[in-house]
């Protein structure tokens, strides 16, 4: 039983390959089901976004799992293996778990700390569950991964600081205004970054926008796009009076907003005035920034903020990496304790069988006992069994998490003479089938493997 | 007496621990530290409330500087908890409680004056209401000043274009300005009422030279300073840095005014 990741991302594969080998939304369900029914594969989840394509599988053997996963990709996309294998990464067991955790936390993304991938992985997992391609292992692993992703974002500042110029402007705006509702954004010019910045302000709650442009037609076109009011550039002074946030990105050769113009509008306002100058050459005279309650940021200032935020995200990523290591350890411990389940079941079955035999013997030798008396005796003998088993069961779980678990559990089975019960259990269970039920998928984990007449435990 | 000392020490330890967790949360965002800090502040506030209630049965509180500063600290904790409940502002809660803690600590360890020699004259309801209102006004002005100082720090960082952790922790300038103004607005009528009640009491008890008393003059200056601040803000003439600096100056005047009663220049000296 192994966990395997086969895939590529924006770092290992060019966009031309990524677009050829992306799972479409309509076909995704069919693909994940087919992957699950591929030989050697017991559970499957497919994560497919514009930046990554990854197959997460539980397989009985690593080399066959890897081989069939690659074959599946070749057949599904009709792309020869030779064209994509060099771009693939293969992660196994702990490394695969670590990779999934790294992905959900946004540490493997193009923009470190982005949160979109967490939603995408969650959706992929939930859809895989709907298609019944997950079992005990992936149900636990993906739930743990999603919880970790949420925790990483809640407990660190990983995804909290803007890493694009337009978002940096919005983030700065939040240091001036508690909310953008009721604020007026004045967009001057029709530069792309300017429009994007204005759009972000609007998305963050700014409910009024004025668009000024040298060309009236262009102003109307941009205003229509935003549901804003278009005005000619001649109404600049009037518009400045109404604005709280000014985003300027014209192609003018010199400053169009002077210190004098701002000074004239200041007495009429009590709230701060935020000026964002994205134009090169600049549209707003720099000494405007010296005025009280006026804050001017140009493209360089915003880029410096982005650089500082990226550095901060890197620092926060270190904290998240430590969290990931802890979670990898926790998952490994969980997997190891799974191996002990059949042993515990066998021990309990054997003990209860003895108890039941004893009850029958009592009934034979004391036929006059009433129903109530029998019930009391049954209850108390069961209690003896349970109390006697409590410590050995606890110890068995501890042994399962220890370094010499296979030998220790073998010894445990030997001391309690559980070999026969285990063999019987193994024979009763249906042979590991392809049906994706939780029981069947977990079966290999919970069953000791008999080799050479000896009982061994592998997870 | 032993029980009282035990309560003081408990409050100080809990308060210090709360500040420690709040500081840890500010340095490295940690939800558990934040919740612990808030829980400890709530515990401090509850013990203070119970303590004040007991003192109320014992004798009118606020008769000694100890009681008054204890009440001031209680008001600070109460208001910051309220602010945090309304708008999540970790830095504000930390800064304001740092002031509250400092006052409480100095009060416990330096000015632990629990003298029972209270003047019979002071034991009147009028004085009780007068002192309560004055200290509530001081608490409101303190918070207003905390907001103003944070505004000045935020303004400085934004003007210097220093995008750092402190700036990220600060609430928006508009919010700070609004809250600073709001607490001045609350403090002003409280202080005015306190002065009016105090004057009525002074006339009733025939205290001479009332209008030449440094404390009265000091209080009137404080009222005047805050009145100018509120008027200029209401008329939209002042805003931003100017308003914040005026607020800080007004608060310094408030501190000097309090100092007058501690030093005994006035008939206001504590018994």
Contacts between the chains, C-beta under 8 A, distances in Angstrom:
chain1	res1	chain2	res2	distance
A	154	B	31	6.6
A	155	B	29	6.9
A	155	B	30	6.7
A	155	B	31	6.2
A	156	B	29	6.6
A	157	B	29	5.8
A	161	B	168	7.2
A	172	B	158	7.8
A	174	B	172	6.2
A	175	B	154	6.7
A	175	B	158	6.4
A	175	B	167	6.4
A	175	B	170	6.7
A	175	B	172	5.7
A	175	B	173	6.8
A	176	B	158	7.5
A	176	B	172	5.6
A	176	B	173	5.2
A	176	B	174	6.3
A	177	B	172	5.3
A	177	B	173	8.0
A	177	B	174	5.1
A	177	B	175	8.0
A	178	B	87	7.8
A	178	B	171	7.0
A	178	B	172	4.6
A	178	B	174	5.9
A	178	B	175	4.2
A	267	B	236	7.9
A	267	B	237	7.9
A	269	B	236	8.0
A	269	B	239	7.9
A	270	B	233	7.7
A	270	B	236	5.1
A	270	B	239	4.4
A	271	B	174	5.3
A	271	B	239	7.8
A	272	B	173	5.5
A	272	B	174	6.1
A	272	B	240	7.3
A	289	B	159	6.9
A	290	B	159	8.0
A	292	B	239	7.6
A	292	B	240	4.4
A	292	B	241	5.1
A	292	B	242	6.5
A	293	B	239	5.7
A	293	B	240	3.7
A	293	B	241	7.6
A	295	B	158	5.4
A	295	B	159	7.4
A	297	B	161	7.2
A	301	B	161	5.4
A	304	B	161	7.4
A	304	B	163	7.1
A	305	B	163	4.6
A	308	B	163	5.1
A	308	B	164	7.7
A	309	B	163	7.7
